[in-house]
Amino acid sequence: MSQAVARAARLLRELGEGERTLDELAAVIEVHKTTALRLLRPMEDERLVQHDAAHRYRLGPQLFALAGLALEQRGIRTVAAPRLRELNAETGQTVHLAAYEGGEVVYVDKYDSRHPVRMYSRVGLRAPLHCAAVSKVLLADLPEPERRRVAAEIEYIPHTADTIADSRALLAELRTVAEQGWAQDRAEHEPFINCIAAPIRDVTGRVVAAVSISVPDMVLPHEGLLELLPRLRQTAEAVSADCGLAP
């Protein structure tokens, strides 16, 4: 890598930490500010960086666009796969990855439990919007008006005695999920199956997928499943970081 490219890359990494002045950027790469300016101007022309009237520099919109394209080429399933395999191997439980697509929550990946009890879910199958933990995570990130619209249009099929029965109850549940940062399905979709889910976020902080652990009561009681929540959230945060989200 040439010295100029290396310095430009260092400037971009520094701006990833927040806004910087020209003097601060010059100090980072240990050059005079006129040299730093020569590096910044071509990047500014390409909208990789931008500066305000006070001459404070920040990352530009084109850089975010390129980051988005890079992730689209990989796909969230590819990005998440190593982390999900690790979570599945460590816990021995069923791990799902789901995304919100066209008004539906769809399972985009699944890692089966090593126990003989199997869930009926499969890749490509839709998850119910009102009672699956992954659905709650994904809907909780929607803007409030969109969240209300979706909740009003759901057909509240009672899969079990514990299934959420109306939009008012669902909206209350989604507020809780948004506040606590995770969701659960306690035998709401399938009898004797409990599930916890956590959000995966992209570089903008938007929730782009949900990862979950699902366990039958006979394998692990609800209290035992909740003990896996820190590990689940750690996985979701690691995948989010792989998607470009800053810590």
Secondary structure, DSSP 4 states (H G I P E B T S, - for coil): --HHHHHHHHHHHHHTTS-EEHHHHHHHTTS-HHHHHHHHHHHHHTTSEEE-TT-EEEE-HHHHHHHHHHHHHH-HHHHHHHHHHHHHHHH-SEEEEEEEETTEEEEEEEE--SSS---S--TTPEEPTTT-HHHHHHHHTS-HHHHHHHHHH-----SSTTS--SHHHHHHHHHHHHHHT-EEEESSSSTTEEEEEEEEE-TTS-EEEEEEEEEETTTS-HHHHHTTHHHHHHHHHHHHHHTT---
